[in-house]
Amino acid sequence: MTPTHFHPQRRSVLRAGAVAVAAAAGLLPLALRAQGGTVKFILPNATGSGIDAITRAAQPGLAKALGTSVVVENQAGAGGVLGLQALARSQPDGSTLSMVSNNVVIFPSVLKSLPFDMPGDFTPIAIVGATPLVLVANAAKVPAAGHREFAALLRSKPGSFNYGSGGNGTILHLATEIYLDEASAAATARHIPYKGVGPMVNDLLGGQIDFATLSLPSVQQHIKSGALRAIGVMSPQRTPAAPEIPTFAEQGLANYAVDGWFAVIGPKGLGPAQVKKTHEAVVAAFADPAVKEAMAKQGNTIAIGTPEQAQATFRKELARYAALVKKVGLEPQ
């Protein structure tokens, strides 16, 4: 039997048709693999942040589970708003996703205007887990070993200390404001917002700022070296990754706990089949032994919920943070 020969133009038309069918079925990553394409994760966070460390550790597992190469792209401008705007404007075909922190549910309460609706312009796919937040101080500048000593020092010298964050209205900013409020030390320290966690950590180490709230993965090495002193961890229980750091609840602030959860989201209009495929890939990636080991070292707790639970969590957390912002008196910027 004579073999059939396809004309090159006809072959390209067939390939394009196959990709279109795959896209319609919500199976674009498979089609992308056939074309040598990629899935891009836009991070609305700077390099050196907890989200950056988490996503890059999960990157090989995500690539394997999605069956295509995965590119991580940091877009941290305007505190993360620019990265989210880029995601909101992306095609809902599964080729552009994002790993985000709970900053995304705080923004509507602290920013006067946003170029998108949260969560209306996005598709929450999974709450992946939580990362421990820790209040740290420059060891050479702040002579306090724990919460009680630290709060007393702030109250005794109002205006003498300043603290940094990764930007106005981020979880790192809000967590510190809530701490100062709970510790009866509100308005004792000056807030200095940065355009990302990396520059802020550099200034914290250099003594340009005195203290800050950060995710444990982003400062663990500096706590171990003694350059930064951990005042307390903000989770309800001590973290296995740093069991020596006491919680604030243990130190007398029974009601104080702030978590830094992280999630995978896509643009609005992501089809059910694509949501299902992406969710399954996230579950598979974070079950990968190498990724599990990296998450344990960073102190992250992985507990992946369903897409329906993610939608509900986003709405519930929007309301919770709106109440917290109001309580501590943060004015929208």
HELIX and SHEET records of a PDB file:
HELIX    1   1 PRO A    8  ALA A   24  1                                  17    
HELIX    2   2 LEU A   28  GLN A   35  1                                   8    
HELIX    3   3 GLY A   50  LEU A   66  1                                  17    
HELIX    4   4 GLY A   77  GLY A   80  5                                   4    
HELIX    5   5 VAL A   81  ALA A   88  1                                   8    
HELIX    6   6 ASN A  102  VAL A  105  5                                   4    
HELIX    7   7 PHE A  107  VAL A  110  1                                   4    
HELIX    8   8 HIS A  147  SER A  156  1                                  10    
HELIX    9   9 ILE A  171  GLU A  182  1                                  12    
HELIX   10  10 VAL A  197  GLY A  206  1                                  10    
HELIX   11  11 LEU A  216  SER A  225  1                                  10    
HELIX   12  12 PRO A  272  ALA A  287  1                                  16    
HELIX   13  13 PRO A  289  GLN A  298  1                                  10    
HELIX   14  14 PRO A  307  VAL A  328  1                                  22    
SHEET    1   A 6 SER A  69  ASN A  74  0                                        
SHEET    2   A 6 THR A  38  LEU A  43  1                                        
SHEET    3   A 6 THR A  96  SER A 101  1                                        
SHEET    4   A 6 GLY A 260  PRO A 267 -1                                        
SHEET    5   A 6 PHE A 122  THR A 131 -1                                        
SHEET    6   A 6 THR A 301  ILE A 302 -1                                        
SHEET    1   B 5 ALA A 189  PRO A 193  0                                        
SHEET    2   B 5 PHE A 161  SER A 165  1                                        
SHEET    3   B 5 PHE A 211  SER A 215  1                                        
SHEET    4   B 5 LEU A 133  ASN A 138 -1                                        
SHEET    5   B 5 LEU A 228  VAL A 233 -1                                        
END                                                                             
